[in-house]
Amino acid sequence: MSTMTEEPRDDAKVSLPGRQDAELVSMPRCTRCKLKYLPARSTSALRLTYCSFLCELGDLGFSMTGLETMERARKDDSEAATEPPAAEPAGAR
C-alpha cells in the first residue's frame, strides 16, 4: 500500500527544529482579527498589535503613519472676513 493513501496518524513524530517551534509559540495575535502573525511581516506601524495596515485602520479609525504625516490645516482669509467689523463711535458720522 502506498504511503499517500494511508490515513495520517496523530502519534507520528514530526521533527521540527527547536527554533521554529519556539517561534510558533511566541507568535502574537492581532488585536482586531485574532489571527496569529509574524511581526516582521506586518504592514502596520504598530507591528506588535496589528497584523496589517487594514486591521490598524479598521480598529483605530486612522493609521499611525497617516497621523505622523498629517499637517494642520491653515485658516483661510475668508474666515477672518466673516467676523463682524468693529463698531464705530456714535458721533463719528
Secondary structure as UniProt FT lines:
FT   TURN            3..4
FT   TURN            10..11
FT   HELIX           18..25
FT   TURN            31..33
FT   HELIX           39..41
FT   TURN            47..49
FT   HELIX           53..60
FT   HELIX           64..69
FT   HELIX           77..81
FT   TURN            90..91
//
